[in-house]
């Protein structure tokens, strides 16, 4: 006896409904978008995930295909992740009632199963017709995203204009990528801005990559196209653990070696600039800089050294001599908190004249931003290794974790390194010191780190060529972080 014939109409109905859900905006709309160089939502998911690994949830939800939000799970380098993509070819990628439920469900699953979450943003925010339907209070995806912070890695890839509710997923994510020439983020798009404020502005000037990756800091990196954006997301997740209950993956890699080229890269004269990125590339096997266009006087980077993922905070002497402004301090503070949450050792490379002085800096809030960065690095409970390469004046040494009694595993300096409240010559002038006292201050500063090493301010003064080996020694002696979420009481400044 067989029941195949009885199943046939049910399976045919399922096939018809599934085909409709997979159709997105239909052949004509999809062809038009491809002609504009756009990549459709399902293709984007395919570019992100390992081949043939995507499994969809909620495909039949809503009155339009997938309710304009494609959700599910798949693999990246064999590791499970959850992924959701707004589909602009259906109702402008707007958020309908079913789509809102799917978004919340996806984020809740990421926390429940302790897996990373990647969101692809390209939508118009809440659907206008939602107002014509009765709605009930229910959990939403933004609440769930806030709950994910520090527990599972979250990534937002902005592939087109994203407005309103959907756009808020970007600042709530740990890592946000914008696709150049296509993406934009805003609370409200240009038509609404013009209608409410009378301001005429393009979507690029309102919220394009130059705005959010360069000025506001809402986005971290800019990709040339969707392929590169997906590659950046994969690279970021490869350097992160799956969740706060696990540790970053250590891979086999080259161990100790001297880095001879550092003597060519770094000039001993603290007044001469150099590119700190060259130092990182020479010392580490893999360097992935985050937010390179924002707060440029500080480098925030994920890296591997000896095969171990680490988080690097480094002053950039080629930008404002490495002086720390508000944007740099705020960028660094958030990065440090993410590194701490996911158990990444913190490497702090200092070479700065202090936090940025002046009336514009004070009005921008440099004291609060600097205090926030200081508190973040002080609270970080991961192994911390500090190196003063040439100089660190005033609060510029504190925010970079120079004090060995700040939870540092190692506190090191290069020969010639200088610390002080302010540069000695300026200090003599502002304190109205006599000529002999000013001369003594300048000579003391020029004498390098020997007096400080003599008082155990530094654990050691090292040959610059041994920087990689010293960091590896510190990582070997450091305790293994506890693989569980970091809990904090109180608030940052």
Secondary structure by P-SEA (a helix, b strand, c coil): ccccccaaaaaaaaaaaaaaaaccccaaaaaaaaaaccccaaaaaaaacccccccccccccccccccccccbbbbcccbbbbbbbbbcccccccccaaaaaaaaaaaaaaaaabbbbbbbbbccccccccccccccccccaaaaaaaacccbbbbbbbccccccccccccccccbbbbbcccbbbccccaaaaaaacccccccccccccccccccccccccccccaaaaaaaaaaaaaaccccccccccccccccccccccccccccccccbbbbaaaaaaacccbbbbccccccccbbbbbbbcccccbbbbbbbcccccccccaaaaaaaaaaaaaaaaabbbbbbbbbcccccccaaaaaacaaaaaaaaaaaaaacccbbbbbbcccccccccccccccccccccccccccccccccccaaaaaaaacccaaaaaaaaaaaaccaaaaaaaccccccccccaaaaaaaaaaaaccccccbbbbbccccc
